[in-house]
Structures are given as structure tokens and as C-alpha cells.
Amino acid sequence: KMRNGLPVHSLYVGSRDGKAFPDADRQAVTAAVAASFDCFTVINADGYFQGRSVATLIIKIATNDSASVEALGHDLGRLLDQQVVGLETAGLYRSISMG
């Protein structure tokens, strides 16, 4: 029997300096996500912000708990000294500001 699916949330998190993620930062991100969600996917991406390349992790989480995903976005942004973290939910994108 088919169950209704869950919305997929994607967080877009840039590295501190735009260069490749150091192992320590990658492990800290993974640990932070794992503390909130049992199942998730991390994708390495080459994001672009204001015309320059930024190493980016895309974290995909299927859940109905959008508030927890947004809270995680705040945590990850502060962890990596980001001004904003991107959040895409079921095809809709917005920025989570650290301010």
C-alpha cells in the first residue's frame, strides 16, 4: 500500500572561505544534522554567490517537521560563519538569514 510521501527539504550551506570543506567542518555539519534527523543525504556541490564559486553542501531531508529543518539551517549557518543558508522545500526556495 502506498503511503503519502514526505516533503523534501534541502539546505544549501557554503564553506567558510568558499574553498573545499575541511574534514572537521564536514564532520561537524554531519553530526549536527544527525542529531536532529535519522535519515538524510549530503551532496557536494559547486555553488555560486555574487559571481564567485563557493564549495557548498546540500543536505536533503524528507520530513514534515519544517520548523526543525529551519532551526538546523540557523545552527549550520552559525557553525560555518555564513550570512545566509538556502532552504528549499518541495521546490520553493528562500534564504535563512543569520542576522
C-alpha positions, 0 to 999 in steps of 0.5 A, a space after each residue: 500500500 502506498 503511503 503519502 510521501 514526505 516533503 523534501 527539504 534541502 539546505 544549501 550551506 557554503 564553506 567558510 572561505 568558499 574553498 573545499 570543506 575541511 574534514 572537521 567542518 564536514 564532520 561537524 555539519 554531519 553530526 549536527 544534522 544527525 542529531 536532529 534527523 535519522 535519515 538524510 543525504 549530503 551532496 557536494 556541490 559547486 555553488 555560486 554567490 555574487 559571481 564567485 564559486 563557493 564549495 557548498 553542501 546540500 543536505 536533503 531531508 524528507 520530513 514534515 517537521 519544517 520548523 526543525 529543518 529551519 532551526 538546523 539551517 540557523 545552527 549550520 549557518 552559525 557553525 560555518 560563519 555564513 550570512 545566509 543558508 538556502 532552504 528549499 522545500 518541495 521546490 520553493 526556495 528562500 534564504 535563512 538569514 543569520 542576522 
